[in-house]
């Protein structure tokens, strides 16, 4: 008996919906990087995140733009210049991310100290 392929991911609650929009390895970090700058070019975002590949950054930015969290502004210049910035909706996610960062620091400080260097992109409270 074969199982029908799933066409859509089942959403069980608003938390899952939110985590799909700004969760994962890179999206929250992109949002944090953009939160401390008015706007960043692609290369500057990549430099902030260090280990992200160009293709993954491109895909994450496209998803964040499609979800209305990030805006993309193209300038008529030679060479072409594109800047990314947070939308109001994107900035509204910051308190959630700051709460998660604070919870992590409060709950796992010793483990975090062993695994991570100090965060370069998260806005401090």
N, C-alpha and C positions, 0 to 999 in steps of 0.2 A: 504494500500500500504506500503510495507516494504522497508526500505532504505538499500542499499548495505553497508556492513561494509567497513570502510576505511582500506585499507591495508597499505598505506603509508601516512605519514603526508605531507600535501601540503607545499612546500617551496615557499614562495612568494618573498623573496629577500635574498641577501647575509647576511644581518643583522640577519635574523632568523637562517640562517645556522650557523653563528658564535655563536649566543646565545645558540644554541643547543649543540655546542661543549664545550663551557666554561662557560655557564650561569647556572642558577639554584641556589639552596641554597648552595650546597657544592663544586661544581667543581672549581669555582673561588677561594674559600678559600683554597682548596687543592693546587692549583697552587701557591697562595701567600705563603703558608707555605713552599712549596718546594723551592720557590725563595730565601728564606733567609738562606737556608742550601744547601750544595752540594748534600747531599742525606739524606733521612730519612727512618727509618724502619717503619713498619706498626703502631706499638704502639706509636711511637713518633708523627706520623701524627695524630693519634687519640687523643693524649694528647694535641696537638696544637689546635684541633677543639673542644675539650671538649664534646659536646653534640651529636656527630655523633655516630651511632651504628656501630658495626663491619660489619654487613651485608650491610649497606648503603655505608660505606667506601670501602668495597670490590667491590661493584658494580660500584661506581664512579671511582675507580682506574682502573678497567677493561675497562670502557668506555674511560677514558683519555689515556690509553695505546693503545687501538684500534684506537683512533683518532690521535695517534702519538704525543701527547702532553707530555706524561710521559713515562719514560722507567723503566723497572723492571730488576734488576740484582740480580741473585741468586748466593750465594757464597757456595762453597763446604766446609761446616763446620759442626760440631756437637755442638749444635743443628743447623739445617739449618738457614741460615741468608739471608734475602731478603731486598734490599734497593731500594727505588724509587727516581727518580730524574727527573728534567725537561729536555726535549729534546730541541734542538735549536728551533723547532716549538713551544714548550711550552713557552720558554723564549720570543718568539716574541709576545706573548699575553700580556706580562707584561705592556707595555706602554698603551695598551687599558684599562686594569684593573686599572692602576694608574690614567688614565684620568677619569674613572668613579668614583673612590674614590675622586679625587679632585673636580669633579663636585658636588658630594654629599656634601662634606664639604662646598663648596662655596654656594650651593643653599639651604641647609637645616641644617645649623649648630645648630640652637637652637633645632630643632626636633631631630637631631642625639644625641645631648648632653642628652636629656631626655630619649632616648630609648637605647642608646648604651654606653658601657664603651669604653675606647680607644681601637682601633683595635690592636690586638696583632700580627697579621700575615701579614698585607699588607705592602709591601715595601714602605718606605717613599721616597718622591721625593726630 
